[in-house]
Amino acid sequence: MEEKKNKPKVSIIFKSILGIVTLFIVFSVIVSIMGFRNFTDALLEQYSEGAFRTANTAVMEFDVSKIEDYAASGGTTKEYLEALESMEQLCNSSGSTFIYVIRPELSDYKHITFLFSTINADSDYTRYEFGFVRNTTNEEYMAKYRRLYEGESDQELVIRDKGYIETDPHITAMVPIKDAGGKTTAILCVQRQMDNLVHVRNRYIVRTLVVMISLMILVIIGQSIYLHRVFLRPVTKITEEASRFSHENDLPEKKLSDAVRNNDEIGVLASSIDHMEKRIVKYVDDLTKVTAEKERISTELSLAKKIQASMLPDIFPPFPERTEFDIYASMDPAKEVGGDFYDFFLVDDDHLCLVMADVSGKGVPAALFMMASKIILANYAKMGKSPSEILTAANSTICSSNREHMFVTVWLGILELSTGKLTAANAGHEYPVLMQPDGRFDIYKDKHGFVIGGMAGLKYKEYSVEMKPGSKLFLYTDGVPEATDSENQLFGTERMVAALNEKSDGSPREILKTVRNSVDAFVKDAEQFDDLTMLCLEFKEKDK
């Protein structure tokens, strides 16, 4: 069946435009914020300058020498009323909301008394009557009154446009009214609403958004057209040609460089692909003969790996009808094929044979020797021989035709399922690891015999171990404790036993997985030099 051509999940144009638009938005937001702040500051400065000009004009037209007379007049004299009328005219003509004159209580500045109070005719506010006393608005006002009275400042400005305030956003410009001796006798204040500023500022925001969105749309359209013509179309042709060549593996009828006429890096890429296709076609023809032998060897190794794998029990649970034990095993060769092997089978209805072995060497020779050894051991076991007799007979058979002087270490045990008695013999193999019920895994240091195939005429000894329900047996090859990290440190039996006890209450499958994870975490990225083979058996109480 012909493979489907891969199609991109997201168009490169979409990605490019998304990136450009994102940068544009970020740039626009930054510029807009800066412009907004500068624009607001400029408007606020204009408002402030206008308010101070009005305040200074009012002070200049104010007869400072009569301030005390005004204060004592009660707001009813002709001169006071004329001054008030003049101030009202200035309030209306300047567009101010309020113009008023106050005297703060100098002891703590917490109260102010109104001497003059005018209000714009277009305003909805009500002016304060002469002599009206009220609390100072807040501590900011107190501080500014104090600065003006104590001569620390010739003018002060209050901006009220954030948070909770009792009136609309506004500014208040304050200047001192001084007598002939330069002493402050009152404060003149000009208040202007910032509704016009807010209106202009909002209009600026709307215009900025409209311009930004319009520019974004233009950028998207322009960039889409540009990218499609100068980038996407030629890249699409290059992608199609690469896909075609990967499926057909022959030269095209028309060169890619003739279809893509860009004079930039894309054109160079098209020419490079033409050259690459020619060289690949030539290399494929040349390598076909050179790699034929390697392919044959690879095929044979693959077949050998499958044969070897098929020789080992790999269906778990292997005896689902048997409830008195649970078993799990695994073998990971260091190369395509390995020399380690495990085996387990029922000799009869009451005896389970367990084998763990490690052949000297690696690769195909070890795999062949492994399969021969496995068959020999199994044949002798199925004859009803004891573990020592099985190893003795197997050693004799292998030594009789062992021209390559290969050998195999073997641990072989036969478990009597009705009693839990485990009879075993060890031919130069690693120590088994046992765990009694409710206990911990510990190395069981049995007596080793010589390796199988090393010397003819040897006889092997066996030993017995009682396995109670809940006992567990762990078998392994030297690839586990001798696993090496990048600093040439060995995993060791101590780490192996610690990994076993980490999941000692788990099933055999879980225990082997825990050990393998511990080995992998220790070795990390270091190369695996030896086969890694493990088997775990749990003896259970037989269901009645």
C-alpha positions as CSV (number, residue, x, y, z in Angstrom):
1,M,0.0,0.0,0.0
2,E,1.3,3.4,-1.0
3,E,2.1,5.6,2.0
4,K,0.1,8.9,2.3
5,K,2.1,12.0,1.8
6,N,2.7,13.9,5.0
7,K,1.0,17.3,5.2
8,P,2.0,20.0,7.6
9,K,-0.4,20.5,10.5
10,V,0.1,24.2,10.5
11,S,1.1,26.3,7.4
12,I,4.5,28.0,7.6
13,I,2.7,31.2,6.4
14,F,0.4,31.0,9.4
15,K,3.4,30.6,11.7
16,S,5.3,33.5,10.0
17,I,2.3,35.8,10.1
18,L,1.5,34.8,13.7
19,G,5.1,35.6,14.7
20,I,5.1,38.9,12.9
21,V,1.6,39.9,14.3
22,T,2.7,38.9,17.8
23,L,5.8,41.1,17.5
24,F,3.7,43.9,16.0
25,I,1.1,43.6,18.8
26,V,3.9,43.7,21.5
27,F,5.5,46.7,19.7
28,S,2.2,48.4,19.3
29,V,1.2,47.9,23.0
30,I,4.6,49.3,24.1
31,V,4.4,52.3,21.8
32,S,0.7,52.8,22.7
33,I,1.5,52.7,26.5
34,M,4.4,55.2,26.1
35,G,2.3,57.4,23.8
36,F,-0.7,57.2,26.1
37,R,1.4,58.2,29.1
38,N,3.2,61.0,27.2
39,F,-0.1,62.2,25.8
40,T,-1.8,62.2,29.2
41,D,1.2,64.0,30.8
42,A,1.1,66.6,28.1
43,L,-2.6,67.2,28.5
44,L,-2.2,67.3,32.3
45,E,0.6,69.8,32.0
46,Q,-1.6,72.0,29.8
47,Y,-4.4,71.8,32.3
48,S,-1.9,72.6,35.1
49,E,-0.4,75.6,33.3
50,G,-3.8,76.9,32.5
51,A,-4.9,76.6,36.1
52,F,-1.8,78.3,37.5
53,R,-2.1,81.1,34.9
54,T,-5.7,81.7,36.1
55,A,-4.6,81.6,39.8
56,N,-1.8,84.0,39.2
57,T,-4.1,86.3,37.3
58,A,-6.6,86.3,40.1
59,V,-3.9,87.1,42.7
60,M,-2.6,90.0,40.5
61,E,-6.1,91.4,40.3
62,F,-6.7,90.9,44.0
63,D,-6.1,93.8,46.3
64,V,-3.9,92.1,48.8
65,S,-4.0,95.0,51.2
66,K,-7.7,94.5,51.8
67,I,-7.6,90.8,52.5
68,E,-8.1,91.4,56.2
69,D,-11.0,93.8,55.5
70,Y,-12.6,91.1,53.3
71,A,-12.1,88.6,56.1
72,A,-13.8,90.9,58.6
73,S,-16.5,92.2,56.3
74,G,-18.8,89.2,56.7
75,G,-19.1,89.0,52.9
76,T,-21.6,91.9,52.6
77,T,-19.6,95.0,51.8
78,K,-19.6,96.6,48.4
79,E,-15.9,96.1,47.9
80,Y,-16.1,92.4,48.8
81,L,-19.0,91.9,46.4
82,E,-17.2,93.7,43.6
83,A,-14.1,91.5,44.2
84,L,-16.3,88.4,44.3
85,E,-18.0,89.4,41.0
86,S,-14.6,90.0,39.4
87,M,-13.5,86.6,40.5
88,E,-16.7,85.0,39.1
89,Q,-16.1,86.6,35.7
90,L,-12.5,85.2,35.7
91,C,-13.9,81.8,36.7
92,N,-16.3,81.7,33.7
93,S,-13.9,83.2,31.2
94,S,-11.0,80.9,32.1
95,G,-13.2,77.7,32.0
96,S,-12.4,76.9,35.6
97,T,-14.8,75.0,37.8
98,F,-14.1,76.8,41.1
99,I,-12.0,79.7,42.1
100,Y,-11.9,80.2,45.9
101,V,-9.9,81.8,48.7
102,I,-9.4,80.0,52.0
103,R,-7.7,80.3,55.3
104,P,-6.6,77.1,56.9
105,E,-6.4,76.6,60.7
106,L,-2.7,77.1,61.2
107,S,-2.4,74.9,64.3
108,D,-3.0,71.6,62.5
109,Y,-4.4,72.6,59.1
110,K,-7.3,70.2,59.6
111,H,-10.0,72.8,58.9
112,I,-10.3,75.6,56.3
113,T,-12.5,78.7,56.2
114,F,-13.8,80.1,52.9
115,L,-13.3,83.8,52.2
116,F,-14.3,83.7,48.6
117,S,-16.0,81.0,46.6
118,T,-17.0,81.2,42.9
119,I,-18.4,78.6,40.6
120,N,-18.6,78.4,36.8
121,A,-22.1,79.2,35.5
122,D,-22.2,75.9,33.5
123,S,-21.3,73.8,36.5
124,D,-23.8,71.8,38.6
125,Y,-21.9,72.4,41.8
126,T,-22.9,74.8,44.6
127,R,-20.5,77.4,45.9
128,Y,-19.5,77.8,49.6
129,E,-20.8,80.8,51.5
130,F,-18.5,83.3,53.1
131,G,-17.1,82.0,56.4
132,F,-18.0,78.4,55.7
133,V,-15.8,76.1,57.6
134,R,-15.1,72.5,56.6
135,N,-12.6,69.7,57.2
136,T,-9.5,69.6,55.0
137,T,-10.0,67.0,52.3
138,N,-7.1,64.8,53.3
139,E,-3.5,64.8,54.5
140,E,-2.2,65.7,51.0
141,Y,-4.1,69.0,51.2
142,M,-2.8,69.6,54.7
143,A,0.8,69.1,53.6
144,K,0.4,71.5,50.7
145,Y,-1.3,74.2,52.8
146,R,1.5,74.0,55.3
147,R,4.2,74.3,52.5
148,L,2.5,77.4,51.1
149,Y,2.1,79.1,54.5
150,E,5.6,78.2,55.7
151,G,7.1,79.6,52.5
152,E,8.5,76.3,51.3
153,S,6.7,76.6,48.0
154,D,5.2,79.3,45.8
155,Q,2.6,77.0,44.2
156,E,1.1,73.5,44.7
157,L,-0.9,71.2,42.5
158,V,-3.3,68.4,43.5
159,I,-4.4,65.8,40.9
160,R,-7.4,63.7,41.8
161,D,-8.2,61.1,39.2
162,K,-7.6,57.8,40.9
163,G,-9.4,55.8,43.5
164,Y,-12.5,56.9,45.4
165,I,-13.1,60.7,45.3
166,E,-16.3,62.6,46.0
167,T,-16.2,64.6,42.8
168,D,-15.3,64.0,39.2
169,P,-11.6,63.9,38.2
170,H,-10.1,67.3,38.6
171,I,-6.9,69.3,39.4
172,T,-6.5,72.1,41.9
173,A,-3.8,74.8,41.5
174,M,-2.9,76.6,44.7
175,V,-0.9,79.9,45.1
176,P,-0.4,81.9,48.3
177,I,-1.8,85.4,48.8
178,K,0.9,87.4,50.6
179,D,0.8,90.8,52.3
180,A,3.3,93.6,51.7
181,G,5.8,92.0,54.1
182,G,5.7,88.7,52.2
183,K,3.7,86.8,54.7
184,T,1.0,84.4,53.5
185,T,-2.4,85.5,54.6
186,A,-4.6,83.2,52.5
187,I,-4.5,80.7,49.7
188,L,-6.2,81.1,46.4
189,C,-7.2,77.9,44.7
190,V,-8.3,77.2,41.1
191,Q,-10.1,73.9,40.4
192,R,-10.6,72.6,36.9
193,Q,-12.4,69.4,35.9
194,M,-10.6,66.9,33.7
195,D,-13.6,65.7,31.8
196,N,-12.1,67.2,28.6
197,L,-8.8,65.5,29.3
198,V,-10.6,62.1,29.8
199,H,-12.6,62.6,26.6
200,V,-9.5,63.5,24.6
201,R,-7.6,60.6,26.1
202,N,-10.4,58.1,25.4
203,R,-10.5,59.4,21.8
204,Y,-6.8,58.9,21.5
205,I,-7.2,55.3,22.7
206,V,-9.9,54.6,20.2
207,R,-7.9,56.1,17.3
208,T,-4.8,54.1,18.4
209,L,-6.7,50.9,18.4
210,V,-8.3,51.6,15.0
211,V,-4.9,52.4,13.5
212,M,-3.2,49.4,15.1
213,I,-6.0,47.0,13.9
214,S,-5.9,48.5,10.4
215,L,-2.1,48.2,10.2
216,M,-2.3,44.6,11.5
217,I,-4.8,43.7,8.7
218,L,-2.6,45.3,6.1
219,V,0.5,43.5,7.5
220,I,-1.4,40.1,7.4
221,I,-2.6,40.6,3.9
222,G,0.7,42.0,2.6
223,Q,2.8,39.4,4.4
224,S,0.6,36.5,3.2
225,I,1.0,37.6,-0.5
226,Y,4.7,38.2,-0.1
227,L,5.4,34.9,1.7
228,H,3.2,32.9,-0.7
229,R,5.0,34.3,-3.8
230,V,8.6,34.4,-2.7
231,F,8.7,31.6,-0.1
232,L,5.8,29.2,0.3
233,R,5.3,28.4,-3.4
234,P,8.9,27.4,-4.0
235,V,9.2,25.7,-0.6
236,T,6.0,23.7,-1.5
237,K,7.6,22.6,-4.8
238,I,10.8,21.5,-2.9
239,T,8.7,19.7,-0.3
240,E,6.7,17.9,-3.0
241,E,9.9,16.9,-4.8
242,A,11.5,15.6,-1.6
243,S,8.3,13.6,-0.9
244,R,8.2,12.2,-4.4
245,F,11.9,11.3,-4.4
246,S,11.5,9.5,-1.0
247,H,8.8,7.3,-2.5
248,E,10.1,6.8,-6.0
249,N,13.8,7.0,-5.5
250,D,14.5,8.1,-9.1
251,L,15.3,11.3,-10.9
252,P,12.5,13.7,-11.8
253,E,11.6,14.5,-15.5
254,K,12.2,18.2,-14.8
255,K,15.0,19.4,-12.5
256,L,13.8,21.2,-9.4
257,S,16.1,24.2,-10.1
258,D,14.2,24.8,-13.4
259,A,10.9,24.9,-11.5
260,V,12.2,27.1,-8.7
261,R,13.9,30.1,-10.2
262,N,14.6,32.1,-7.0
263,N,17.9,33.8,-6.9
264,D,18.2,33.5,-3.1
265,E,18.9,30.7,-0.6
266,I,15.8,28.9,-1.7
267,G,17.2,28.7,-5.3
268,V,20.5,27.4,-3.9
269,L,18.5,24.8,-1.9
270,A,16.7,23.6,-5.0
271,S,20.0,23.2,-6.9
272,S,21.5,21.4,-4.0
273,I,18.5,19.0,-3.9
274,D,19.0,18.3,-7.7
275,H,22.7,17.5,-7.0
276,M,21.8,15.4,-4.0
277,E,19.2,13.3,-5.9
278,K,21.8,12.5,-8.6
279,R,24.3,11.4,-6.0
280,I,21.8,9.4,-4.0
281,V,20.6,7.5,-7.1
282,K,24.2,6.8,-7.9
283,Y,25.0,5.8,-4.3
284,V,22.0,3.5,-4.2
285,D,23.2,1.7,-7.3
286,D,26.7,1.4,-5.9
287,L,25.7,0.4,-2.5
288,T,23.3,-2.3,-3.6
289,K,26.1,-4.7,-4.4
290,V,28.3,-3.6,-1.5
291,T,25.4,-4.0,1.1
292,A,24.1,-7.3,-0.2
293,E,26.4,-9.3,2.0
294,K,25.6,-7.0,5.0
295,E,21.9,-7.4,4.4
296,R,22.3,-11.2,4.3
297,I,24.2,-11.1,7.6
298,S,21.6,-8.7,9.1
299,T,18.8,-11.0,8.0
300,E,20.5,-14.0,9.5
301,L,21.1,-12.1,12.8
302,S,17.5,-11.0,12.8
303,L,16.4,-14.6,12.2
304,A,18.8,-15.8,14.9
305,K,17.4,-13.3,17.3
306,K,13.9,-14.5,16.6
307,I,15.0,-18.1,17.0
308,Q,16.7,-17.4,20.2
309,A,13.7,-15.5,21.6
310,S,11.5,-18.4,20.6
311,M,13.6,-20.7,22.6
312,L,13.0,-18.9,25.8
313,P,9.6,-19.0,27.6
314,D,8.0,-15.6,26.9
315,I,4.3,-16.1,27.7
316,F,3.3,-15.0,31.2
317,P,1.7,-16.5,33.2
318,P,3.2,-19.7,31.6
319,F,1.0,-22.0,33.7
320,P,-2.3,-20.2,34.4
321,E,-3.9,-23.3,35.8
322,R,-1.2,-23.6,38.5
323,T,-1.8,-21.4,41.5
324,E,0.9,-22.6,43.8
325,F,3.6,-20.5,42.1
326,D,4.1,-17.3,40.1
327,I,7.1,-16.8,37.8
328,Y,8.4,-14.1,35.5
329,A,11.6,-13.8,33.5
330,S,13.3,-11.5,31.0
331,M,16.5,-11.4,28.8
332,D,17.9,-8.3,27.2
333,P,21.0,-9.2,25.0
334,A,23.9,-6.7,24.7
335,K,24.0,-7.4,20.9
336,E,21.5,-8.7,18.4
337,V,21.8,-12.1,20.0
338,G,23.2,-13.1,23.4
339,G,24.6,-16.0,25.4
340,D,22.5,-15.7,28.5
341,F,19.4,-17.8,28.8
342,Y,16.8,-18.9,31.3
343,D,14.4,-21.7,31.3
344,F,11.6,-23.2,33.4
345,F,9.3,-26.1,32.7
346,L,7.3,-28.8,34.6
347,V,9.3,-32.1,34.7
348,D,6.1,-33.7,36.0
349,D,2.9,-32.5,37.7
350,D,4.8,-31.9,41.0
351,H,8.2,-30.7,39.9
352,L,9.2,-27.4,38.4
353,C,12.7,-27.1,36.9
354,L,14.4,-23.7,36.9
355,V,17.5,-22.8,34.9
356,M,19.7,-19.6,34.7
357,A,22.8,-19.8,32.6
358,D,25.5,-17.5,31.0
359,V,27.5,-18.7,28.0
360,S,31.1,-17.3,27.6
361,G,31.4,-14.8,24.8
362,K,28.9,-12.8,22.9
363,G,27.1,-12.7,19.6
364,V,26.2,-15.6,17.2
365,P,28.7,-18.2,18.6
366,A,27.4,-17.6,22.1
367,A,23.8,-17.8,20.9
368,L,24.5,-21.2,19.2
369,F,26.2,-22.6,22.2
370,M,23.4,-21.3,24.4
371,M,20.7,-23.0,22.4
372,A,22.7,-26.3,22.4
373,S,23.2,-26.1,26.1
374,K,19.6,-25.3,26.8
375,I,18.4,-28.3,24.9
376,I,20.9,-30.6,26.6
377,L,20.0,-29.4,30.1
378,A,16.3,-29.7,29.3
379,N,16.6,-33.2,27.9
380,Y,18.5,-34.5,30.9
381,A,16.0,-32.8,33.3
382,K,13.0,-34.4,31.6
383,M,14.7,-37.8,32.1
384,G,14.0,-37.4,35.9
385,K,17.6,-36.8,36.9
386,S,18.5,-34.7,40.0
387,P,20.2,-31.3,39.6
388,S,23.6,-32.7,40.2
389,E,23.1,-35.5,37.8
390,I,21.8,-33.1,35.1
391,L,24.8,-30.9,35.4
392,T,27.2,-33.8,35.4
393,A,25.6,-35.4,32.3
394,A,25.4,-32.1,30.5
395,N,29.1,-31.3,31.2
396,S,30.1,-34.7,29.8
397,T,28.1,-34.2,26.7
398,I,29.3,-30.7,26.0
399,C,33.0,-31.5,26.7
400,S,32.9,-34.4,24.2
401,S,32.5,-32.1,21.2
402,N,33.6,-28.7,22.5
403,R,36.3,-27.8,19.9
404,E,35.9,-24.1,20.5
405,H,36.5,-24.5,24.2
406,M,33.4,-22.6,25.2
407,F,31.7,-22.9,28.5
408,V,28.6,-22.0,30.3
409,T,27.8,-21.2,34.0
410,V,24.6,-22.8,35.2
411,W,22.3,-22.6,38.2
412,L,19.7,-25.4,38.0
413,G,17.1,-26.1,40.6
414,I,14.0,-28.4,40.9
415,L,11.2,-27.3,43.1
416,E,8.9,-29.9,44.6
417,L,5.6,-28.0,44.5
418,S,3.8,-30.2,47.0
419,T,6.4,-29.6,49.8
420,G,8.3,-26.4,48.7
421,K,11.6,-28.3,48.7
422,L,14.0,-26.7,46.3
423,T,17.0,-28.9,45.2
424,A,19.7,-27.1,43.3
425,A,23.2,-27.3,41.9
426,N,25.5,-24.5,40.8
427,A,28.1,-24.7,38.1
428,G,30.1,-21.6,38.5
429,H,27.1,-19.3,38.3
430,E,26.0,-16.2,40.4
431,Y,24.6,-16.8,43.9
432,P,20.8,-17.0,44.0
433,V,18.9,-14.5,46.2
434,L,16.2,-15.8,48.5
435,M,13.4,-14.2,50.5
436,Q,11.5,-16.1,53.2
437,P,7.9,-15.1,54.0
438,D,7.6,-11.6,55.5
439,G,11.4,-11.3,55.3
440,R,13.9,-9.6,53.1
441,F,15.9,-10.7,50.0
442,D,19.4,-12.0,50.9
443,I,22.2,-13.5,48.9
444,Y,22.2,-17.3,49.4
445,K,25.9,-18.3,49.2
446,D,25.7,-21.9,47.8
447,K,28.7,-24.0,46.9
448,H,29.9,-23.6,43.3
449,G,31.0,-26.3,41.1
450,F,33.2,-25.7,37.9
451,V,31.6,-24.3,34.8
452,I,29.9,-26.7,32.3
453,G,32.2,-27.4,29.3
454,G,35.4,-26.4,31.1
455,M,36.7,-29.9,32.1
456,A,35.5,-33.4,31.4
457,G,34.8,-36.0,34.2
458,L,33.5,-33.6,36.8
459,K,30.8,-34.4,39.2
460,Y,28.5,-31.7,40.8
461,K,27.0,-31.5,44.2
462,E,23.5,-30.4,45.1
463,Y,21.8,-28.8,48.1
464,S,18.3,-28.3,49.3
465,V,16.4,-25.2,50.5
466,E,12.9,-25.2,52.0
467,M,10.6,-22.7,50.5
468,K,7.5,-21.8,52.5
469,P,4.4,-20.2,51.0
470,G,5.3,-16.5,50.4
471,S,9.0,-17.3,49.7
472,K,10.6,-15.8,46.6
473,L,13.6,-16.8,44.6
474,F,15.6,-14.4,42.3
475,L,18.0,-15.7,39.7
476,Y,20.2,-13.5,37.4
477,T,23.3,-13.4,35.3
478,D,26.4,-11.3,35.9
479,G,25.1,-8.6,33.6
480,V,23.0,-7.3,36.5
481,P,25.7,-6.7,39.2
482,E,28.3,-5.9,36.6
483,A,26.2,-3.2,34.8
484,T,28.6,-0.2,34.4
485,D,27.9,3.5,34.4
486,S,29.9,6.1,32.4
487,E,32.5,6.3,35.2
488,N,33.1,2.5,35.0
489,Q,31.5,1.9,38.4
490,L,29.7,-1.4,38.8
491,F,26.0,-1.7,39.9
492,G,27.0,-4.4,42.4
493,T,25.1,-7.0,44.3
494,E,24.4,-4.5,47.2
495,R,22.4,-2.2,44.9
496,M,20.7,-5.2,43.3
497,V,19.6,-6.6,46.7
498,A,18.4,-3.1,47.7
499,A,16.3,-2.8,44.6
500,L,14.8,-6.3,45.3
501,N,13.8,-5.2,48.8
502,E,12.4,-2.0,47.5
503,K,9.5,-4.0,46.0
504,S,9.8,-7.2,47.9
505,D,6.1,-7.5,48.5
506,G,5.3,-7.1,44.7
507,S,4.7,-9.8,42.1
508,P,7.7,-11.3,40.3
509,R,6.9,-9.1,37.3
510,E,6.9,-6.0,39.5
511,I,10.2,-7.0,41.2
512,L,12.0,-7.5,37.9
513,K,10.7,-4.2,36.6
514,T,12.0,-2.5,39.8
515,V,15.4,-4.0,39.4
516,R,15.6,-3.1,35.8
517,N,14.6,0.5,36.5
518,S,17.3,0.7,39.2
519,V,19.9,-0.6,36.8
520,D,18.8,1.9,34.1
521,A,18.9,4.8,36.6
522,F,22.4,3.8,37.6
523,V,23.8,3.2,34.1
524,K,22.0,6.1,32.5
525,D,23.4,6.6,28.9
526,A,26.3,4.2,29.2
527,E,26.5,1.4,26.7
528,Q,25.2,-2.1,27.8
529,F,28.2,-4.5,27.5
530,D,26.7,-7.7,28.8
531,D,23.4,-9.5,28.5
532,L,21.0,-8.7,31.3
533,T,18.9,-11.8,32.3
534,M,16.7,-12.2,35.4
535,L,14.1,-14.6,36.7
536,C,11.9,-14.4,39.8
537,L,9.7,-17.1,41.4
538,E,7.2,-16.7,44.1
539,F,6.1,-19.9,45.9
540,K,2.5,-19.8,47.1
541,E,0.2,-21.9,49.1
542,K,-1.8,-24.2,46.8
543,D,-5.5,-23.5,46.6
544,K,-7.6,-26.2,48.2
